[in-house]
Amino acid sequence: MLNEDLIYEILSVVEEIPAGKVASYGQIAKLIGRDRNARLVGQVLSRAEYYGSYPCHRVVNHAGRLVPHWTGQRELLLEEGVLFKGEHVDMKKCRWDC
């Protein structure tokens, strides 16, 4: 069940992702003890602006794919030094080791 405590739990993990690194939705779900709720993480992040300012641009899918239709995400990641392999983040080099 989605409630404010869960929302802030997800956002607090996102807040910990260091500049120059990325995490996957599934990685965040696992960190909060909800291994099978990667989509829930995505749902929360799509509304994160209503809860404050969080570095949601540092969250990608497991393959390093960016959020569809968010044209500024790539630029934000490049500014932080995140490496890409074609259109995807280089997850081997830039995944957050938490």
MODELLER restraints for C-alpha pairs under 7 A, 6 or more apart:
rsr = mdl.restraints
at = mdl.atoms
rsr.add(forms.Gaussian(group=physical.xy_distance, feature=features.Distance(at['CA:7:A'], at['CA:44:A']), mean=6.30, stdev=0.5))
rsr.add(forms.Gaussian(group=physical.xy_distance, feature=features.Distance(at['CA:10:A'], at['CA:41:A']), mean=6.79, stdev=0.5))
rsr.add(forms.Gaussian(group=physical.xy_distance, feature=features.Distance(at['CA:13:A'], at['CA:28:A']), mean=6.78, stdev=0.5))
rsr.add(forms.Gaussian(group=physical.xy_distance, feature=features.Distance(at['CA:14:A'], at['CA:54:A']), mean=6.90, stdev=0.5))
rsr.add(forms.Gaussian(group=physical.xy_distance, feature=features.Distance(at['CA:14:A'], at['CA:55:A']), mean=6.54, stdev=0.5))
rsr.add(forms.Gaussian(group=physical.xy_distance, feature=features.Distance(at['CA:14:A'], at['CA:56:A']), mean=6.58, stdev=0.5))
rsr.add(forms.Gaussian(group=physical.xy_distance, feature=features.Distance(at['CA:15:A'], at['CA:54:A']), mean=5.83, stdev=0.5))
rsr.add(forms.Gaussian(group=physical.xy_distance, feature=features.Distance(at['CA:15:A'], at['CA:55:A']), mean=6.21, stdev=0.5))
rsr.add(forms.Gaussian(group=physical.xy_distance, feature=features.Distance(at['CA:17:A'], at['CA:96:A']), mean=6.76, stdev=0.5))
rsr.add(forms.Gaussian(group=physical.xy_distance, feature=features.Distance(at['CA:19:A'], at['CA:80:A']), mean=5.81, stdev=0.5))
rsr.add(forms.Gaussian(group=physical.xy_distance, feature=features.Distance(at['CA:20:A'], at['CA:77:A']), mean=6.97, stdev=0.5))
rsr.add(forms.Gaussian(group=physical.xy_distance, feature=features.Distance(at['CA:20:A'], at['CA:80:A']), mean=4.81, stdev=0.5))
rsr.add(forms.Gaussian(group=physical.xy_distance, feature=features.Distance(at['CA:20:A'], at['CA:81:A']), mean=5.21, stdev=0.5))
rsr.add(forms.Gaussian(group=physical.xy_distance, feature=features.Distance(at['CA:20:A'], at['CA:82:A']), mean=4.95, stdev=0.5))
rsr.add(forms.Gaussian(group=physical.xy_distance, feature=features.Distance(at['CA:20:A'], at['CA:94:A']), mean=6.89, stdev=0.5))
rsr.add(forms.Gaussian(group=physical.xy_distance, feature=features.Distance(at['CA:21:A'], at['CA:58:A']), mean=6.74, stdev=0.5))
rsr.add(forms.Gaussian(group=physical.xy_distance, feature=features.Distance(at['CA:21:A'], at['CA:82:A']), mean=6.41, stdev=0.5))
rsr.add(forms.Gaussian(group=physical.xy_distance, feature=features.Distance(at['CA:21:A'], at['CA:94:A']), mean=4.88, stdev=0.5))
rsr.add(forms.Gaussian(group=physical.xy_distance, feature=features.Distance(at['CA:21:A'], at['CA:95:A']), mean=5.60, stdev=0.5))
rsr.add(forms.Gaussian(group=physical.xy_distance, feature=features.Distance(at['CA:21:A'], at['CA:96:A']), mean=5.20, stdev=0.5))
rsr.add(forms.Gaussian(group=physical.xy_distance, feature=features.Distance(at['CA:22:A'], at['CA:58:A']), mean=4.60, stdev=0.5))
rsr.add(forms.Gaussian(group=physical.xy_distance, feature=features.Distance(at['CA:22:A'], at['CA:59:A']), mean=5.53, stdev=0.5))
rsr.add(forms.Gaussian(group=physical.xy_distance, feature=features.Distance(at['CA:22:A'], at['CA:60:A']), mean=6.85, stdev=0.5))
rsr.add(forms.Gaussian(group=physical.xy_distance, feature=features.Distance(at['CA:22:A'], at['CA:94:A']), mean=6.04, stdev=0.5))
rsr.add(forms.Gaussian(group=physical.xy_distance, feature=features.Distance(at['CA:22:A'], at['CA:95:A']), mean=5.07, stdev=0.5))
rsr.add(forms.Gaussian(group=physical.xy_distance, feature=features.Distance(at['CA:22:A'], at['CA:96:A']), mean=5.47, stdev=0.5))
rsr.add(forms.Gaussian(group=physical.xy_distance, feature=features.Distance(at['CA:23:A'], at['CA:58:A']), mean=6.39, stdev=0.5))
rsr.add(forms.Gaussian(group=physical.xy_distance, feature=features.Distance(at['CA:23:A'], at['CA:59:A']), mean=4.99, stdev=0.5))
rsr.add(forms.Gaussian(group=physical.xy_distance, feature=features.Distance(at['CA:23:A'], at['CA:60:A']), mean=6.32, stdev=0.5))
rsr.add(forms.Gaussian(group=physical.xy_distance, feature=features.Distance(at['CA:23:A'], at['CA:95:A']), mean=5.79, stdev=0.5))
rsr.add(forms.Gaussian(group=physical.xy_distance, feature=features.Distance(at['CA:23:A'], at['CA:96:A']), mean=5.59, stdev=0.5))
rsr.add(forms.Gaussian(group=physical.xy_distance, feature=features.Distance(at['CA:24:A'], at['CA:59:A']), mean=5.41, stdev=0.5))
rsr.add(forms.Gaussian(group=physical.xy_distance, feature=features.Distance(at['CA:24:A'], at['CA:60:A']), mean=4.96, stdev=0.5))
rsr.add(forms.Gaussian(group=physical.xy_distance, feature=features.Distance(at['CA:24:A'], at['CA:61:A']), mean=4.94, stdev=0.5))
rsr.add(forms.Gaussian(group=physical.xy_distance, feature=features.Distance(at['CA:24:A'], at['CA:62:A']), mean=5.20, stdev=0.5))
rsr.add(forms.Gaussian(group=physical.xy_distance, feature=features.Distance(at['CA:25:A'], at['CA:38:A']), mean=4.85, stdev=0.5))
rsr.add(forms.Gaussian(group=physical.xy_distance, feature=features.Distance(at['CA:25:A'], at['CA:41:A']), mean=5.87, stdev=0.5))
rsr.add(forms.Gaussian(group=physical.xy_distance, feature=features.Distance(at['CA:25:A'], at['CA:42:A']), mean=6.41, stdev=0.5))
rsr.add(forms.Gaussian(group=physical.xy_distance, feature=features.Distance(at['CA:25:A'], at['CA:59:A']), mean=6.47, stdev=0.5))
rsr.add(forms.Gaussian(group=physical.xy_distance, feature=features.Distance(at['CA:25:A'], at['CA:60:A']), mean=6.54, stdev=0.5))
rsr.add(forms.Gaussian(group=physical.xy_distance, feature=features.Distance(at['CA:25:A'], at['CA:61:A']), mean=5.91, stdev=0.5))
rsr.add(forms.Gaussian(group=physical.xy_distance, feature=features.Distance(at['CA:26:A'], at['CA:35:A']), mean=6.71, stdev=0.5))
rsr.add(forms.Gaussian(group=physical.xy_distance, feature=features.Distance(at['CA:26:A'], at['CA:38:A']), mean=4.46, stdev=0.5))
rsr.add(forms.Gaussian(group=physical.xy_distance, feature=features.Distance(at['CA:29:A'], at['CA:35:A']), mean=5.23, stdev=0.5))
rsr.add(forms.Gaussian(group=physical.xy_distance, feature=features.Distance(at['CA:29:A'], at['CA:37:A']), mean=5.63, stdev=0.5))
rsr.add(forms.Gaussian(group=physical.xy_distance, feature=features.Distance(at['CA:29:A'], at['CA:38:A']), mean=5.41, stdev=0.5))
rsr.add(forms.Gaussian(group=physical.xy_distance, feature=features.Distance(at['CA:29:A'], at['CA:41:A']), mean=6.45, stdev=0.5))
rsr.add(forms.Gaussian(group=physical.xy_distance, feature=features.Distance(at['CA:45:A'], at['CA:56:A']), mean=6.49, stdev=0.5))
rsr.add(forms.Gaussian(group=physical.xy_distance, feature=features.Distance(at['CA:57:A'], at['CA:73:A']), mean=5.42, stdev=0.5))
rsr.add(forms.Gaussian(group=physical.xy_distance, feature=features.Distance(at['CA:57:A'], at['CA:76:A']), mean=6.96, stdev=0.5))
rsr.add(forms.Gaussian(group=physical.xy_distance, feature=features.Distance(at['CA:58:A'], at['CA:77:A']), mean=6.97, stdev=0.5))
rsr.add(forms.Gaussian(group=physical.xy_distance, feature=features.Distance(at['CA:60:A'], at['CA:66:A']), mean=5.32, stdev=0.5))
rsr.add(forms.Gaussian(group=physical.xy_distance, feature=features.Distance(at['CA:60:A'], at['CA:67:A']), mean=6.75, stdev=0.5))
rsr.add(forms.Gaussian(group=physical.xy_distance, feature=features.Distance(at['CA:64:A'], at['CA:88:A']), mean=4.90, stdev=0.5))
rsr.add(forms.Gaussian(group=physical.xy_distance, feature=features.Distance(at['CA:64:A'], at['CA:89:A']), mean=4.50, stdev=0.5))
rsr.add(forms.Gaussian(group=physical.xy_distance, feature=features.Distance(at['CA:64:A'], at['CA:90:A']), mean=6.58, stdev=0.5))
rsr.add(forms.Gaussian(group=physical.xy_distance, feature=features.Distance(at['CA:64:A'], at['CA:91:A']), mean=5.90, stdev=0.5))
rsr.add(forms.Gaussian(group=physical.xy_distance, feature=features.Distance(at['CA:65:A'], at['CA:88:A']), mean=4.91, stdev=0.5))
rsr.add(forms.Gaussian(group=physical.xy_distance, feature=features.Distance(at['CA:65:A'], at['CA:89:A']), mean=6.56, stdev=0.5))
rsr.add(forms.Gaussian(group=physical.xy_distance, feature=features.Distance(at['CA:66:A'], at['CA:88:A']), mean=6.82, stdev=0.5))
rsr.add(forms.Gaussian(group=physical.xy_distance, feature=features.Distance(at['CA:82:A'], at['CA:94:A']), mean=6.27, stdev=0.5))
rsr.add(forms.Gaussian(group=physical.xy_distance, feature=features.Distance(at['CA:83:A'], at['CA:89:A']), mean=5.99, stdev=0.5))
rsr.add(forms.Gaussian(group=physical.xy_distance, feature=features.Distance(at['CA:83:A'], at['CA:90:A']), mean=5.59, stdev=0.5))
rsr.add(forms.Gaussian(group=physical.xy_distance, feature=features.Distance(at['CA:83:A'], at['CA:94:A']), mean=6.76, stdev=0.5))
rsr.add(forms.Gaussian(group=physical.xy_distance, feature=features.Distance(at['CA:84:A'], at['CA:90:A']), mean=4.87, stdev=0.5))
